[in-house]
Amino acid sequence: MNTKRLTFALMMGALGSALFAVSYYAGPIAPGIALDFSLLAVFIAGFYAGPTTGFFTGIIAGILPGIMYGPLGMGGVAGLIGLPLGKALSGLTSGLIGKGLKLEQRKHTSLIGIPSTYLAYIPEALFTLAYFILLLGGIAVGSNVFFTAILPKALVEVTIMSVILAALMGNNGFTTFVRTHFTATKLKEK
């Protein structure tokens, strides 16, 4: 990872943490449950900068939620490890999807923004299900919490983020800026 990609990952990770902090403190849904839009920055990093940058951004963006739901919440150390890894999986997957669809070369990609975002979330959803089963000590309790509280909230978040990402992918100014940033990097590296 070169300096531009590292800097981009750090900035997107910081943005993800800021998005989490705003939603965590401004609008909790219930005690211990708040909307979390930190994946928005992770998806942007993955789709536009690739799987490595997306993975690293996910780790960074997951640290604050990991602290809040881990040692300061009910998850303990497992939350501090699990949340960043889950977000990193979304970053990795969005990067692989972005490379596979060649998002850096396409124009007007807003139509694929919504399904791509949902697909990129699937590994994190499966990881989160396994996390809750292990954390709560059984399939019955862990999967019940996942399917009744975590997954519905996550689907609302992913739906909102997918619409935002579709708008960003269809925005010529944003897309041109990001493509130019990383295209210039590729040319200099050769």
Backbone as numpy.savetxt, mean C-alpha at the origin, in Angstrom:
# Nx Ny Nz CAx CAy CAz Cx Cy Cz
18.82 -0.43 -6.01 17.97 0.74 -6.01 18.87 1.96 -6.01
18.65 2.84 -6.99 19.47 4.05 -7.08 18.93 5.13 -6.14
19.62 6.25 -6.11 19.27 7.33 -5.18 17.88 7.90 -5.45
17.51 8.06 -6.72 16.19 8.61 -7.04 15.08 7.68 -6.54
15.25 6.40 -6.75 14.22 5.45 -6.32 14.17 5.36 -4.79
15.32 5.40 -4.15 15.36 5.38 -2.69 14.68 6.61 -2.12
14.99 7.77 -2.69 14.37 9.01 -2.23 12.86 8.99 -2.45
12.45 8.49 -3.62 11.02 8.37 -3.92 10.34 7.44 -2.92
10.98 6.32 -2.61 10.42 5.36 -1.64 10.31 6.00 -0.26
11.32 6.75 0.15 11.28 7.41 1.45 10.18 8.47 1.51
10.05 9.25 0.42 9.00 10.27 0.39 7.61 9.63 0.39
7.42 8.60 -0.41 6.12 7.93 -0.45 5.82 7.22 0.88
6.85 6.66 1.51 6.67 6.05 2.83 6.25 7.07 3.87
6.88 8.26 3.81 6.50 9.33 4.73 5.07 9.81 4.44
4.71 9.90 3.16 3.34 10.27 2.80 2.36 9.23 3.32
2.69 7.95 3.15 1.83 6.88 3.66 1.64 6.99 5.17
2.72 7.27 5.89 2.63 7.43 7.35 1.76 8.62 7.72
1.91 9.72 6.97 1.10 10.91 7.23 -0.38 10.63 6.96
-0.66 9.92 5.87 -2.06 9.58 5.57 -2.66 8.69 6.66
-1.86 7.77 7.17 -2.33 6.92 8.27 -2.59 7.77 9.51
-1.65 8.64 9.87 -1.77 9.43 11.09 -3.02 10.32 11.06
-3.27 10.94 9.92 -4.45 11.80 9.81 -5.72 10.99 10.03
-5.83 9.87 9.36 -7.06 9.08 9.49 -7.17 8.42 10.87
-6.05 8.03 11.44 -6.07 7.37 12.74 -6.55 8.32 13.84
-6.06 9.55 13.79 -6.42 10.50 14.83 -7.69 11.30 14.52
-7.96 11.53 13.23 -9.10 12.37 12.87 -10.42 11.61 12.80
-10.37 10.36 12.41 -11.64 9.69 12.19 -11.66 8.21 12.50
-11.46 7.83 13.74 -11.58 6.40 14.04 -13.04 5.95 13.87
-13.20 4.77 13.28 -14.54 4.21 13.07 -15.08 3.65 14.38
-14.22 2.95 15.08 -14.55 2.33 16.37 -13.24 2.25 17.15
-13.29 1.94 18.43 -12.04 1.81 19.18 -11.12 0.78 18.53
-9.93 1.21 18.16 -8.95 0.32 17.55 -9.14 0.10 16.06
-10.13 0.75 15.45 -10.36 0.60 14.01 -10.49 1.99 13.38
-9.63 2.26 12.41 -9.66 3.54 11.71 -9.38 3.29 10.24
-9.88 4.16 9.40 -9.55 4.07 7.98 -8.05 4.32 7.81
-7.43 3.59 6.93 -5.99 3.69 6.72 -5.73 3.83 5.23
-5.33 5.02 4.82 -5.06 5.27 3.41 -3.57 5.28 3.10
-2.76 4.70 3.97 -1.31 4.68 3.75 -0.94 3.89 2.50
-1.77 2.93 2.11 -1.47 2.15 0.92 -1.53 2.97 -0.36
-2.17 4.12 -0.33 -2.22 4.96 -1.52 -0.81 5.29 -1.98
0.04 5.71 -1.07 1.42 6.03 -1.41 2.19 4.78 -1.83
1.90 3.66 -1.20 2.57 2.40 -1.54 2.19 1.97 -2.96
0.92 2.08 -3.30 0.48 1.72 -4.65 1.12 2.64 -5.70
1.18 3.92 -5.42 1.81 4.86 -6.36 3.26 4.45 -6.58
3.98 4.18 -5.50 5.38 3.78 -5.62 5.53 2.49 -6.40
4.69 1.52 -6.12 4.79 0.25 -6.82 4.44 0.37 -8.29
3.30 0.97 -8.59 2.85 1.08 -9.98 3.83 1.87 -10.84
4.39 2.95 -10.30 5.22 3.82 -11.11 6.72 3.54 -10.99
7.18 3.02 -9.86 8.62 2.85 -9.68 9.07 1.40 -9.63
8.14 0.47 -9.59 8.52 -0.94 -9.65 8.40 -1.67 -8.32
8.60 -2.99 -8.38 8.38 -3.83 -7.21 9.32 -3.57 -6.03
10.59 -3.31 -6.31 11.54 -3.08 -5.21 11.19 -1.79 -4.47
10.93 -0.74 -5.21 10.57 0.54 -4.60 9.24 0.42 -3.87
8.28 -0.28 -4.48 7.00 -0.49 -3.82 7.13 -1.27 -2.53
7.96 -2.31 -2.54 8.18 -3.12 -1.34 8.79 -2.27 -0.23
9.84 -1.53 -0.56 10.51 -0.70 0.43 9.58 0.39 0.96
8.78 0.99 0.09 7.81 2.00 0.50 6.80 1.39 1.47
6.35 0.17 1.18 5.40 -0.51 2.07 5.97 -0.73 3.46
7.23 -1.11 3.53 7.88 -1.29 4.84 7.85 0.02 5.62
8.24 1.11 4.96 8.29 2.41 5.63 6.90 2.88 6.04
5.95 2.78 5.11 4.59 3.23 5.40 3.92 2.38 6.46
4.38 1.15 6.66 3.78 0.27 7.65 4.33 0.40 9.06
5.38 1.16 9.23 6.00 1.26 10.56 5.06 1.95 11.56
4.51 3.10 11.20 3.62 3.80 12.14 2.36 2.99 12.45
1.66 2.42 11.44 0.54 1.56 11.79 0.98 0.34 12.61
2.16 -0.17 12.32 2.68 -1.29 13.09 2.89 -0.95 14.56
3.34 0.27 14.82 3.52 0.72 16.21 2.17 0.93 16.87
1.25 1.59 16.17 -0.04 1.93 16.77 -0.89 0.69 17.03
-0.88 -0.27 16.10 -1.68 -1.49 16.28 -0.86 -2.62 16.88
0.44 -2.44 16.96 1.32 -3.45 17.55 1.53 -3.19 19.03
2.71 -2.65 19.39 3.02 -2.43 20.81 2.04 -1.50 21.53
1.49 -0.51 20.82 0.53 0.40 21.46 -0.91 -0.08 21.33
-1.13 -1.15 20.60 -2.47 -1.71 20.41 -2.52 -3.12 20.95
-3.27 -3.98 20.25 -3.42 -5.35 20.72 -2.45 -6.33 20.08
-1.68 -5.89 19.07 -0.85 -6.81 18.30 0.51 -7.12 18.87
1.00 -6.31 19.78 2.32 -6.52 20.34 3.40 -6.44 19.27
4.47 -7.19 19.47 5.59 -7.19 18.53 5.16 -7.74 17.17
4.22 -8.67 17.17 3.73 -9.24 15.92 3.13 -8.16 15.02
2.46 -7.18 15.60 1.89 -6.09 14.82 2.96 -5.20 14.23
4.03 -4.99 14.99 5.13 -4.17 14.51 5.83 -4.82 13.33
5.83 -6.12 13.29 6.44 -6.85 12.17 5.42 -7.10 11.06
4.22 -7.50 11.42 3.21 -7.91 10.45 2.67 -6.80 9.57
2.37 -5.65 10.13 1.78 -4.58 9.33 2.74 -4.05 8.25
4.01 -3.78 8.59 4.91 -3.36 7.51 5.09 -4.44 6.43
5.13 -5.71 6.83 5.28 -6.77 5.84 4.05 -6.87 4.93
2.87 -6.72 5.51 1.65 -6.74 4.71 1.62 -5.62 3.69
1.96 -4.41 4.12 1.98 -3.27 3.21 3.08 -3.44 2.15
4.19 -4.04 2.55 5.27 -4.30 1.60 4.82 -5.28 0.51
4.00 -6.25 0.89 3.46 -7.18 -0.11 2.60 -6.45 -1.14
1.81 -5.48 -0.68 1.01 -4.69 -1.62 1.90 -3.87 -2.54
2.97 -3.32 -2.00 3.91 -2.55 -2.82 4.61 -3.43 -3.85
5.03 -4.60 -3.42 5.68 -5.56 -4.32 4.71 -5.98 -5.43
3.49 -6.33 -5.05 2.51 -6.79 -6.03 2.12 -5.68 -7.00
1.92 -4.46 -6.48 1.58 -3.36 -7.39 2.73 -3.08 -8.36
3.95 -3.24 -7.89 5.11 -3.08 -8.78 5.15 -4.14 -9.86
4.86 -5.38 -9.49 4.83 -6.46 -10.49 3.69 -6.25 -11.49
2.55 -5.80 -11.00 1.42 -5.52 -11.90 1.77 -4.36 -12.83
2.37 -3.31 -12.28 2.77 -2.16 -13.09 3.76 -2.55 -14.18
4.72 -3.41 -13.82 5.69 -3.88 -14.83 5.01 -4.77 -15.86
4.14 -5.66 -15.38 3.46 -6.58 -16.29 2.56 -5.86 -17.27
1.89 -4.82 -16.82 1.00 -4.04 -17.70 1.74 -2.92 -18.43
3.04 -2.77 -18.11 3.87 -1.73 -18.72 3.22 -0.35 -18.55
2.87 -0.05 -17.30 2.21 1.23 -17.01 3.08 2.43 -17.36
4.40 2.24 -17.31 5.28 3.36 -17.62 5.25 3.73 -19.10
4.72 2.85 -19.95 4.68 3.11 -21.38 3.28 3.46 -21.89
2.26 3.15 -21.15 0.87 3.35 -21.60 0.43 4.80 -21.42
-0.53 5.16 -22.23 -1.20 6.45 -22.07 -2.63 6.18 -21.68
-3.21 7.05 -20.89 -4.61 6.94 -20.46 -4.89 5.59 -19.80
-4.18 5.32 -18.75 -4.32 4.04 -18.07 -5.35 4.07 -16.95
-6.19 5.08 -16.90 -7.12 5.18 -15.78 -8.09 4.01 -15.72
-8.42 3.42 -16.85 -9.36 2.30 -16.85 -8.81 1.07 -16.13
-7.51 0.91 -16.11 -6.94 -0.26 -15.43 -6.54 0.05 -13.99
-6.74 1.29 -13.56 -6.36 1.67 -12.20 -7.16 0.95 -11.13
-8.45 0.81 -11.33 -9.30 0.19 -10.31 -9.03 -1.31 -10.18
-9.09 -2.08 -11.26 -8.82 -3.52 -11.08 -7.38 -3.80 -10.65
-6.44 -2.99 -11.12 -5.04 -3.19 -10.71 -4.86 -3.00 -9.22
-5.54 -2.02 -8.66 -5.44 -1.75 -7.23 -6.03 -2.90 -6.42
-7.18 -3.40 -6.84 -7.76 -4.55 -6.14 -6.85 -5.77 -6.22
-6.30 -6.04 -7.39 -5.39 -7.19 -7.54 -4.15 -7.03 -6.67
-3.63 -5.81 -6.59 -2.43 -5.57 -5.79 -2.68 -5.77 -4.30
-3.93 -5.66 -3.87 -4.24 -5.82 -2.45 -4.41 -7.29 -2.03
-4.66 -8.18 -2.96 -4.96 -9.57 -2.62 -3.89 -10.24 -1.76
-2.58 -10.15 -2.09 -1.59 -10.79 -1.22 -1.60 -10.26 0.21
-1.80 -8.95 0.36 -1.87 -8.40 1.72 -3.10 -8.91 2.45
-4.21 -9.05 1.74 -5.43 -9.57 2.37 -5.21 -11.00 2.87
-4.58 -11.82 2.06 -4.30 -13.21 2.48 -3.31 -13.25 3.63
-2.30 -12.38 3.56 -1.32 -12.29 4.65 -2.01 -11.84 5.94
-2.91 -10.87 5.84 -3.62 -10.36 7.01 -4.51 -11.44 7.62
-5.16 -12.22 6.77 -5.97 -13.34 7.27 -5.10 -14.31 8.07
-3.96 -14.70 7.52 -3.04 -15.61 8.23 -2.54 -14.96 9.52
-2.25 -13.66 9.46 -1.78 -12.92 10.63 -2.80 -12.98 11.76
-4.08 -12.74 11.44 -5.11 -12.76 12.48 -5.36 -14.17 13.01
-5.25 -15.15 12.15 -5.41 -16.53 12.61 -4.29 -16.87 13.60
-3.07 -16.50 13.27 -1.94 -16.77 14.17 -1.99 -15.91 15.43
-2.33 -14.62 15.25 -2.35 -13.69 16.38 -3.43 -14.06 17.40
-4.60 -14.43 16.91 -5.71 -14.73 17.81 -5.83 -16.21 18.13
-4.88 -17.01 17.64 -4.77 -18.38 18.07 -5.77 -19.38 17.54
-6.30 -19.16 16.36 -7.18 -20.17 15.80 -7.93 -19.68 14.59
-8.31 -20.63 13.76 -9.00 -20.30 12.52 -10.36 -19.67 12.81
-11.11 -20.20 13.75 -12.48 -19.71 14.00 -12.46 -18.26 14.46
-11.67 -17.94 15.47 -11.66 -16.58 16.01 -10.96 -15.62 15.05
-9.78 -16.00 14.57 -9.01 -15.11 13.69 -9.72 -14.80 12.39
-10.30 -15.82 11.75 -11.00 -15.57 10.49 -12.30 -14.79 10.73
-12.94 -15.00 11.87 -14.15 -14.25 12.20 -13.84 -12.75 12.31
-12.78 -12.40 13.02 -12.39 -10.99 13.15 -12.02 -10.43 11.79
-11.31 -11.21 11.00 -10.89 -10.75 9.68 -12.09 -10.47 8.79
-13.02 -11.41 8.69 -14.13 -11.28 7.76 -15.23 -10.32 8.24
-15.32 -10.09 9.55 -16.37 -9.19 10.04 -15.89 -7.76 10.25
-14.62 -7.55 10.52 -14.14 -6.20 10.82 -13.06 -5.72 9.85
-12.04 -6.51 9.65 -10.87 -6.04 8.90 -11.14 -5.99 7.40
-11.63 -7.07 6.81 -11.83 -7.11 5.36 -12.86 -6.09 4.86
-14.02 -5.94 5.50 -14.95 -4.91 5.01 -14.35 -3.50 5.04
-13.64 -3.18 6.11 -12.98 -1.88 6.21 -11.93 -1.73 5.12
-11.16 -2.78 4.91 -10.11 -2.74 3.88 -10.71 -2.58 2.48
-11.82 -3.23 2.22 -12.44 -3.11 0.90 -12.95 -1.70 0.64
-13.45 -1.04 1.68 -13.86 0.36 1.54 -12.64 1.22 1.23
-11.55 0.99 1.97 -10.32 1.75 1.74 -9.79 1.52 0.33
-9.72 0.27 -0.09 -9.18 -0.06 -1.41 -10.07 0.52 -2.51
-11.37 0.52 -2.30 -12.27 1.11 -3.29 -11.99 2.60 -3.46
-11.87 3.31 -2.35 -11.58 4.75 -2.41 -10.21 4.98 -3.05
-9.20 4.21 -2.63 -7.86 4.39 -3.19 -7.81 4.03 -4.67
-8.58 3.03 -5.09 -8.56 2.64 -6.50 -9.13 3.75 -7.39
-10.13 4.45 -6.91 -10.69 5.57 -7.67 -9.66 6.70 -7.75
-8.99 6.98 -6.64 -7.95 8.02 -6.64 -6.82 7.63 -7.59
-6.38 6.36 -7.53 -5.31 5.91 -8.41 -5.73 5.93 -9.88
-6.97 5.59 -10.16 -7.45 5.67 -11.54 -7.39 7.12 -12.03
-7.76 8.05 -11.17 -7.70 9.47 -11.54 -6.25 9.91 -11.75
-5.34 9.46 -10.89 -3.93 9.81 -11.06 -3.34 9.20 -12.33
-3.69 7.94 -12.60 -3.17 7.28 -13.80 -3.69 7.93 -15.07
-4.87 8.51 -15.01 -5.44 9.19 -16.17 -5.04 10.64 -16.27
-4.37 11.16 -15.25 -3.95 12.56 -15.25 -2.62 12.68 -15.99
-2.64 13.36 -17.11 -1.43 13.48 -17.94 -0.29 14.18 -17.22
-0.59 15.21 -16.44 0.46 15.94 -15.74 1.18 15.07 -14.73
0.42 14.37 -13.89 1.01 13.50 -12.88 1.80 12.36 -13.53
1.16 11.70 -14.48 1.79 10.54 -15.13 3.04 10.95 -15.88
3.01 12.06 -16.59 4.18 12.53 -17.33 5.31 12.87 -16.37
4.99 13.52 -15.27 6.01 13.88 -14.29 6.71 12.63 -13.75
5.93 11.65 -13.32 6.53 10.45 -12.73 7.29 9.64 -13.78
6.71 9.49 -14.95 7.39 8.76 -16.02 8.70 9.43 -16.39
8.70 10.75 -16.53 9.91 11.48 -16.88 10.97 11.31 -15.79
10.54 11.34 -14.55 11.46 11.18 -13.43 12.21 9.85 -13.52
11.49 8.78 -13.77 12.14 7.47 -13.80 12.72 7.12 -15.16
12.22 7.70 -16.24 12.81 7.48 -17.56 14.17 8.13 -17.62
14.28 9.33 -17.07 15.58 10.01 -17.04 16.58 9.19 -16.24
16.12 8.55 -15.18 16.99 7.70 -14.37 17.50 6.52 -15.19
16.60 5.88 -15.95 16.99 4.72 -16.76 18.01 5.11 -17.83
17.82 6.30 -18.43 18.75 6.73 -19.47 20.13 6.99 -18.89
20.22 7.59 -17.72 21.50 7.87 -17.10 22.22 6.61 -16.66
21.45 5.57 -16.28 22.06 4.34 -15.80 22.70 3.54 -16.92
22.24 3.71 -18.16 22.74 2.91 -19.30 24.08 3.34 -19.77
